Amino acid sequence: MTETTTEVSATPLGELRPVHLCARDADQAMAFFGSLFGWEAERVPYRDHVHHYTINTTMTTVLVDDPDASSATLCFASPRPADPAGQIQALGGEITEADGEHYAQCRDPQGAALVFFQPGEPHPHEPLTKIPAGEFAFAFLIEDGIAVDLWRRTSERSPQSQRRPDRTLG
C-alpha cells in the first residue's frame, strides 16, 4: 500500500484585527461602552476624527466619530493589502481608497466596508486596570453593510493577561 501526501498551501489574505464602530460622538460612545462593558481605551485624534482603541479586549474595537464612514468596518492585517483588495475588485467589489502598499479600503458587492492594512510595530499604552465584561464576538453581513454583536462575559483572567503584544494602530 502506498501513502500519498498532498500539501495544500494558501497565501493568507488577512487576519481579522480591529473592528471599527462608527458613532456620532466617539467620546460619548466610549463613556457608554466603558461603563457597560468595562472597556479601557486609548483616545487617538486622527484625520479630523476621534478614535478610541480598546486596550483590554481580545479583539481591538475602535469607536470612531466619522459620519461618512460605514457603521461597522472589518479590518484585516495583511502582509500585502493590494492582494485581497485586487481579489475583492475581481469579485465585483470596489477599492475606495488605497496607498498601493500599506493600506486598502474596499467595499464588497453588497456594500460592506473592509480594510486591509500592513501591520506596524506594537503600540505601547498604559497598563490595563480592568477585565472587560463584554467584547466583540462576531460579525455578520447584512444587505447594506455589516452588523456586529457584542457579548457580555465574565473572566478569571487578570487585566495584564488581556494585553495583546501585537496590538498596533491600524
C-alpha positions as CSV (number, residue, x, y, z in Angstrom):
1,M,0.0,0.0,0.0
2,T,1.3,3.4,-1.0
3,E,0.6,6.6,1.0
4,T,0.3,9.8,-0.8
5,T,0.5,13.2,1.0
6,T,-0.9,16.2,-0.7
7,E,0.4,19.5,0.6
8,V,-2.0,22.4,0.4
9,S,-0.7,25.9,0.7
10,A,-2.6,29.1,0.5
11,T,-1.4,32.7,0.8
12,P,-3.2,34.3,3.7
13,L,-5.1,37.4,2.6
14,G,-5.6,38.8,6.1
15,E,-6.4,38.2,9.7
16,L,-9.3,40.0,11.4
17,R,-7.8,42.5,13.8
18,P,-9.6,45.7,14.8
19,V,-13.3,46.3,14.2
20,H,-14.3,49.9,13.7
21,L,-17.7,51.0,15.0
22,C,-19.0,54.4,13.9
23,A,-20.7,56.7,16.4
24,R,-22.0,60.3,16.2
25,D,-19.8,61.1,19.2
26,A,-16.8,58.7,19.9
27,D,-16.2,60.2,23.4
28,Q,-19.8,59.6,24.4
29,A,-19.8,56.1,22.8
30,M,-16.6,55.3,24.8
31,A,-18.1,56.5,28.0
32,F,-21.2,54.3,27.4
33,F,-19.3,51.1,26.3
34,G,-16.7,51.7,29.0
35,S,-19.4,51.8,31.7
36,L,-21.4,48.9,30.1
37,F,-18.6,46.5,29.2
38,G,-15.6,47.8,31.3
39,W,-13.7,48.7,28.2
40,E,-10.5,50.8,28.6
41,A,-9.3,52.6,25.5
42,E,-6.7,55.0,24.2
43,R,-8.1,58.2,22.7
44,V,-6.4,59.0,19.4
45,P,-7.3,62.1,17.2
46,Y,-6.7,61.0,13.6
47,R,-7.8,62.6,10.3
48,D,-10.0,65.2,12.0
49,H,-11.9,62.4,13.9
50,V,-11.6,60.9,17.4
51,H,-10.8,57.2,17.6
52,H,-10.9,55.2,20.9
53,Y,-8.9,52.0,20.5
54,T,-9.8,49.4,23.2
55,I,-6.7,48.1,25.1
56,N,-8.2,45.5,27.4
57,T,-10.2,43.4,24.9
58,T,-9.1,40.3,23.0
59,M,-10.2,41.9,19.7
60,T,-9.4,45.6,19.4
61,T,-12.6,47.6,18.9
62,V,-12.3,51.1,17.6
63,L,-15.0,53.7,18.3
64,V,-14.8,56.5,15.7
65,D,-16.9,59.6,15.2
66,D,-16.8,59.7,11.4
67,P,-20.3,60.4,10.0
68,D,-19.2,59.5,6.5
69,A,-17.9,56.1,7.5
70,S,-19.8,52.8,7.5
71,S,-21.5,51.9,10.7
72,A,-19.0,49.0,11.1
73,T,-15.8,48.2,9.2
74,L,-13.9,44.9,9.5
75,C,-10.1,45.5,9.4
76,F,-7.6,42.7,8.4
77,A,-3.9,42.6,8.9
78,S,-2.3,41.6,5.6
79,P,1.3,41.3,4.5
80,R,0.3,42.7,1.1
81,P,-3.0,44.7,1.3
82,A,-3.2,45.0,-2.5
83,D,-3.7,41.3,-2.9
84,P,-7.0,40.9,-1.1
85,A,-8.1,44.3,-2.5
86,G,-7.5,43.1,-6.0
87,Q,-9.4,39.9,-5.3
88,I,-12.4,41.9,-4.0
89,Q,-12.3,44.0,-7.1
90,A,-12.2,40.9,-9.3
91,L,-15.2,39.5,-7.4
92,G,-17.3,42.6,-8.1
93,G,-16.4,44.8,-5.2
94,E,-14.5,48.1,-5.3
95,I,-11.4,49.7,-3.9
96,T,-12.4,53.0,-2.4
97,E,-9.0,54.2,-1.1
98,A,-5.5,52.7,-1.2
99,D,-1.9,53.8,-0.9
100,G,-0.6,51.0,-3.1
101,E,1.5,49.3,-0.4
102,H,0.3,49.6,3.2
103,Y,-3.5,50.2,3.1
104,A,-6.5,49.4,1.0
105,Q,-10.1,50.3,1.9
106,C,-12.7,48.3,0.0
107,R,-16.4,47.5,-0.3
108,D,-17.7,44.1,-1.2
109,P,-20.5,43.8,-3.8
110,Q,-23.1,44.2,-1.1
111,G,-21.5,47.4,0.3
112,A,-19.8,46.0,3.4
113,A,-16.7,48.0,4.3
114,L,-13.4,46.1,4.6
115,V,-9.9,47.5,5.2
116,F,-6.7,45.6,4.6
117,F,-3.6,47.1,6.3
118,Q,0.1,46.1,6.7
119,P,0.6,45.9,10.5
120,G,3.3,48.1,12.0
121,E,5.1,47.9,15.3
122,P,3.3,47.3,18.5
123,H,1.9,50.5,20.1
124,P,2.7,51.0,23.8
125,H,-0.1,52.0,26.1
126,E,-0.9,52.5,29.8
127,P,-1.1,49.3,31.9
128,L,-4.6,47.8,32.0
129,T,-6.7,48.1,35.1
130,K,-9.8,46.1,34.4
131,I,-11.1,42.9,32.9
132,P,-13.8,43.7,30.3
133,A,-17.3,42.4,31.0
134,G,-18.0,42.1,27.3
135,E,-16.3,42.4,23.9
136,F,-16.7,41.8,20.2
137,A,-18.0,38.3,19.5
138,F,-18.8,38.1,15.8
139,A,-20.0,40.0,12.7
140,F,-22.4,39.1,10.0
141,L,-23.1,40.6,6.7
142,I,-26.5,42.1,6.0
143,E,-27.8,43.5,2.8
144,D,-26.4,47.0,3.1
145,G,-23.4,46.6,5.3
146,I,-22.0,44.8,8.4
147,A,-23.8,44.1,11.6
148,V,-21.8,43.3,14.8
149,D,-22.7,41.7,18.0
150,L,-21.1,42.4,21.3
151,W,-21.4,39.8,24.1
152,R,-21.1,40.0,27.8
153,R,-18.8,37.6,29.7
154,T,-17.1,37.1,32.9
155,S,-13.5,36.1,33.1
156,E,-11.0,34.9,35.7
157,R,-8.1,36.4,33.7
158,S,-6.2,39.2,35.2
159,P,-6.1,42.6,33.4
160,Q,-2.4,42.0,32.5
161,S,-3.3,38.7,30.7
162,Q,-5.6,40.7,28.5
163,R,-2.7,42.7,27.0
164,R,-2.1,41.8,23.3
165,P,1.6,42.2,22.5
166,D,0.9,42.5,18.8
167,R,-1.6,45.4,19.1
168,T,-1.0,48.0,16.5
169,L,-2.9,51.1,15.5
170,G,-4.4,50.1,12.1
